[in-house]
């Protein structure tokens, strides 16, 4: 059974970029890695209609962003306001056009919680690898123009999986900095920012 499109993307060829849709970011506690990615993506795509949220596989429910992440997020220009950690659920995942996980473990857990998101769930590092150097305008022609751009981008990434050797988890996962000191948070932020150099622009829909 085909899922109904989320959002309300503009059709191809009308001179307007399609709607971005809803992006869900997942880590463990939803207090370090996923809030950082959530708020940086919201910042990078602030002039679009994107909805970015996050959740944890073992969330510290109701907790704010950890100070180590909050400090670096603020330094990068992202907002730390009004954040509260929450647990992933099948319903939350179902709302997402694209699910971005901090690690392969988080990707697997997201799919376990809601198997229907399998084809649109990627780790941040994997997504960056798959979309780097992609001709998104050309490849988007093979996707449904009525879908939000984030859902179409997930399809593009999925189709490109066979073109590249996947990096092992130790090379592509975003390391957990929780209770590991300032240097660990700096490594986390650096790895995220490297991936966002690719993923951020890719999530900005072209005029098709």
C-alpha positions in Angstrom: 0.0 0.0 0.0 1.4 3.3 -1.1 1.8 6.0 1.6 0.1 9.3 0.9 2.4 12.2 0.1 3.4 14.4 3.1 3.4 18.2 2.8 2.3 19.8 -0.5 5.1 20.0 -3.0 4.7 22.1 -6.1 4.7 20.2 -9.3 7.7 20.1 -11.6 8.0 22.9 -14.1 5.8 25.5 -12.4 8.8 27.8 -11.7 8.6 27.4 -7.9 10.8 25.1 -5.7 8.9 22.2 -4.1 8.0 22.2 -0.4 10.8 20.8 1.7 8.7 18.7 4.0 9.5 17.3 7.5 12.9 16.1 8.6 13.4 14.0 11.8 16.8 13.7 13.4 17.5 10.8 15.8 20.2 10.0 18.4 20.2 8.3 21.8 19.2 10.8 24.5 18.1 13.6 22.2 20.2 16.0 24.2 23.5 16.2 22.3 23.8 15.2 18.7 20.2 15.2 17.3 19.4 18.7 18.8 22.5 20.1 17.3 21.7 18.7 13.8 18.0 19.7 14.2 18.7 23.4 15.0 21.5 23.7 12.5 19.3 22.4 9.7 16.5 24.8 10.8 19.0 27.6 10.7 20.5 26.6 7.3 17.0 26.3 5.8 15.3 29.1 7.6 14.0 30.8 4.5 12.2 27.6 3.4 9.0 25.9 4.7 11.0 23.0 6.2 9.9 21.4 9.5 12.8 19.9 11.5 12.4 18.0 14.7 14.3 15.4 16.7 13.9 12.5 19.1 15.9 9.9 20.9 16.0 6.1 21.1 16.4 6.4 24.9 15.5 10.0 25.4 16.0 12.0 28.5 12.4 13.1 28.2 11.9 16.8 28.8 15.6 17.7 29.2 17.2 20.7 27.4 20.2 20.5 25.1 23.3 19.5 27.0 25.5 22.6 27.7 28.4 21.2 25.6 26.2 21.0 22.5 24.3 24.2 23.3 27.5 26.2 23.5 28.8 25.0 20.1 25.4 25.3 18.6 25.0 28.9 19.7 28.5 29.7 18.4 27.4 28.3 15.0 24.4 30.6 15.0 21.8 28.0 15.9 19.0 28.5 18.4 18.9 26.6 21.7 15.6 28.0 22.8 12.5 26.0 23.8 14.0 22.6 23.4 12.8 19.5 25.2 14.0 16.0 24.6 11.4 13.4 23.5 11.3 9.7 22.7 10.9 8.4 19.1 7.5 6.7 18.4 6.0 5.1 15.3 3.7 8.1 14.9 6.6 10.7 15.1 8.6 8.7 12.5 5.6 8.4 10.2 5.4 12.2 10.0 8.9 12.4 8.6 9.7 12.7 4.9 13.4 12.0 5.8 14.9 10.5 8.9 18.5 11.4 9.7 20.2 9.2 12.3 23.4 10.0 14.2 24.7 6.4 13.8 23.9 3.2 12.1 22.5 1.9 15.4 20.1 4.8 15.6 19.1 4.1 12.0 18.4 0.5 12.8 16.4 1.4 15.9 14.3 3.9 14.0 13.4 1.3 11.4 12.6 -1.2 14.2 10.2 1.3 15.7 8.5 2.0 12.4 9.6 -0.3 9.5 7.8 1.9 7.0 10.5 4.5 7.2 13.2 2.0 6.0 13.6 3.6 2.6 13.9 7.1 3.9 16.2 6.7 6.9 19.9 7.3 6.6 22.8 8.2 8.9 24.0 11.8 8.5 27.4 10.6 7.3 25.8 8.1 4.8 23.5 10.8 3.5 26.4 13.2 2.9 28.3 10.4 1.1 25.4 9.5 -1.1 24.5 13.1 -2.1 28.0 14.4 -2.6 28.5 15.4 -6.3 24.9 14.2 -7.2 23.2 16.0 -10.0 20.0 16.6 -8.0 18.0 18.3 -10.8 18.6 15.4 -13.2 18.0 12.7 -10.6 14.9 14.4 -9.3 13.3 13.8 -12.7 13.0 10.1 -11.7 11.0 10.9 -8.6 7.4 11.9 -8.0 7.0 15.7 -8.3 4.1 15.7 -5.9 6.2 14.6 -3.0 8.0 17.0 -0.7 11.6 17.6 -1.6 13.0 15.8 1.5 11.1 12.6 0.5 12.4 12.9 -3.1 15.9 13.5 -1.8 15.6 10.3 0.2 14.6 8.4 -3.0 17.6 9.9 -4.8 20.0 8.8 -2.0 18.4 5.4 -1.9 19.0 4.9 -5.6 22.6 6.0 -5.3 23.5 3.4 -2.6 24.8 0.9 -5.0 27.2 3.4 -6.5 29.4 3.7 -3.5 31.1 1.5 -0.9 29.6 2.3 2.5 32.0 3.5 5.1 32.2 1.4 8.3 30.4 2.8 11.4 33.7 4.0 13.0 34.3 6.3 10.1 30.7 7.5 9.4 28.9 7.6 12.7 28.7 10.8 14.7 30.5 10.1 18.0 28.6 10.5 21.3 30.1 13.3 23.4 27.9 12.9 26.4 29.9 13.3 29.7 33.2 13.1 27.7 34.3 16.7 28.0 34.7 19.7 25.7 37.0 18.0 23.2 34.4 15.3 22.6 31.8 17.9 21.9 34.2 19.7 19.5 34.7 16.4 17.6 30.9 15.9 17.4 30.3 19.3 16.1 33.1 19.1 13.5 31.8 15.8 12.1 28.3 17.2 11.9 29.4 20.4 10.2 31.4 18.4 7.6 28.4 16.4 6.7 26.1 19.5 6.7 28.3 21.1 4.0 26.8 18.5 1.7 23.4 17.8 3.3 22.4 21.4 4.0 22.6 22.6 0.4 21.1 19.3 -0.9 18.0 19.9 1.3 17.4 23.3 -0.4 15.0 22.4 -3.2 15.9 23.5 -6.7 13.4 25.1 -9.0 12.4 22.1 -11.2 
